[in-house]
């Protein structure tokens, strides 16, 4: 679960939230198949300017990914990471069982409900190095294939588009149970990974930092702070 530290301008509940779940299955010692699901139906965090009524919002993602460790040595590893996803984008209208109210959508700002399934995906090449004892650094070129437009019936508008970027990560294993980690992702070129109150798409550096504590060999607790909201590999 990802949620902001403070409530958004429109949310009257606990906060704007994104829920996700993931299942991993090791096919071999070097390949892993994953299935995942992500769901967010809260209002947008910030108030949108220039709309008649603030947009209802529902984003639903599900898909699968395959990771393959191409090279493995005591000092560094190289892997391939691919994902294939369906992103159901809903904006405007209303959300919730029995809901009958209207709201503007973020594409043409009319009081019409927009909903569409998008096929998206990602490709990454994680390269990890071990330096000193229990210290690891990662370098991750990545592409996310996202639609540049949303169009259905008589509603259309701009969307994110394909994103290119480079990630850098650092982790330290303090002992067998406790480790800390930090990462930063830098979009490059014309990549757009966020939009502002005027629904103008922009690029922003994504960061995270947190810790992981293993209670035993099967159970762990992890917490982190991040400015990322997406819950799947492509988002």
N, C-alpha and C positions, 0 to 999 in steps of 0.2 A: 504494500500500500504506500502510495506517495501522496503527501498532502503538504500544503504551505504552512508556515509557522504562524500566519495570521489569516483571518477570514478575508475573502475577496469583497469587492464592493457590493455584490448582489447576494451572496450566499448567506442564508439565515441559519443554516445548520452548523455542523462541526467545521467544515471547510470544503474547498474544492478538492476533490480526491480522484485518484486513479488506482483501480484495483487490478492486479495481475496475478496469474499463476503460471507455473512452468513445470514441465515434466521432462527429465533427462534420462536417456537410456543408452548405455554403452554397448555399441554393436561389437566393437573389438577394443583392444587396448589403445588404439589410435583414432577411433572414430566414435562420435556420439550423435545420436538423433534426439532432437528436442521438439516438443509441442508446447504451445503457449497460447494465452488468452489474456486480453486486457480490456477493461471497461471503464468508461467515465461518462456520467450523465448529469453532472452538476453544471450550473451556469458558468460562463467564462469568468476568469478571475477578475479581470478589469472591465470597467464599464466601456462599452463601445459607443463612439461618437457618431452622430448623424443617422441614427436609426429610430424608427417610430416606437419600437418596443424592444427591449434588450433580448438578444437571441437565446432561445433554448438550445441546448447543445448535447449531442450524444455521439461519442466516438467508440467504436467497437472494433478491436483487432483480434484476429486469430490466425495461426499459421504454424509452420514447422521450420526447423533449421538443421543443418548438418555441419558438424565440425570434424575436420580431419587434420591430425598432427602429421605434417609432411616430413619434418625433421626433428629429431630429439637427441640432445646431448647433455652432459652434465652442466654445460655453461649456457646454452641457449636452445630455444625451440622455435620452429616456424609452423604456423597452422593456416588452414583455409576455413573461413566461416561464412556460410551462405544461409539466407533466409528467404522464404516465400510466404507471403501473407495476403490476407483479404482485410481491407480497411473499410468498414461501413461508416460513412460520414453523414451525419444528420445535423441539420441546422435549421432553426426556425420552427414554426408550429408549436408543439408542446411535447413534453416528455412525462412519462408516468402513466400508471393504469387509470383509466377513466378521465384523463386530462382532455379538456376541450378548449383551452385558451389559445390565443394567437401570439406569435412573436416574429420579429424580423429574422431573416437569415443573413449570414455574413457574406453572401456572394453577390446578390443584387439589392440587398437591404429591403426587399419587399416583405409583406406579411404573408409569405408563402412558405410552406414547408419544403425543404430540400432533403433528399436522401438518395445515396448512391453507394454501391459497392465498388471499390477500387482494388486492382491487383497491384501490389507493391512488393519490394524485395530489397535485399542488401547483400553486399559482398565486402568482406574484410580480410586482411592479411596480418593477423597478430604475430608479432615477433617479440619474444621475451628473453631477457638476459638475466643471469644470476651474477651479481658482483658482491664480493665479500661473502660473509656467511649470513644466510637468512634475509638477504636483501635482493629484491627483484625489480627490474624496470622493463616496461613494455613500450613498443612503438607499433601503432596500428593505423595504417592507411585504410580508409573505408569509403564506400559509395552507398548511398541510400536512394533507391529508385522510387520517387514519389511523384504523383501527378502535378503538372504545372497549372492545370485548369480543372474546375469542376463544372460540368454541364449536364443538365437533364431537363427535358421539355423546354420551357421558355426561360429557365433560370441558368445563369452561368456567371463565373467569376474566377479570379486568379487564386492559385493555391501554391504550395511550397515549391514544387519542382525538384529535379534531381539534385542531391546534395553530395558534395565531395568534401573530404576533410581528413585530418590526421589527429589521432589520439595518442596521448602519452600517459603512462601510468607508473605508479611506484607503490610497492608494498613491502612491509617488513614483518617478519615472523618473530615476535619477541620471545615466544616459547611455543610448546606444542599446542597450546590452547588459544593463545591470543595473537591476533595480527591486525595491523592497521593498513589502510590503503588510501590513495588519492589518485585522481585522474583529471585530465583536461582534454577537451576535444576542440580543435580549431577548424572551423569551416573555411574553405578556400574557394577562390574564384567567385562565381555569381551565386553561390549557395545561399538559400534562405531557409532558416529553421525556426522562425517565430514571426508573429505579427503583432502590431501595436493596437492602440485604441481606435485608430483610423483604418484598421484592417490593411495596413501597408506592411508587406512582408520584408523582413530584415534578417541579417545574420548575427548570431550571438555566440560567444565562446561558452561551451558547456563544461561545468566542473562538478566534481563530487569528492567527498572525503568521508571516511567512516572507519568502522572496526568490525571484526568478526571474532566471536568467542565460542569455542567448541566445548560443549559440556561433556561429550564423549565422542566416540568415533562415528556416531550416526546423527547426532543432534547438535545444532549450532544456532546462535543468535547473532543477527547482523543488523546494524543501524548505520545510516549515513545521511549526510546533508548534500543536496544537489539542487541546481537550478533547471534540471531536466524534468519533463513531465511525462514523456513517452514511456510505455512499458513493454515495448517489443524491440527486436534488433533494428528494424528499419525506421522506427519512430523515436 
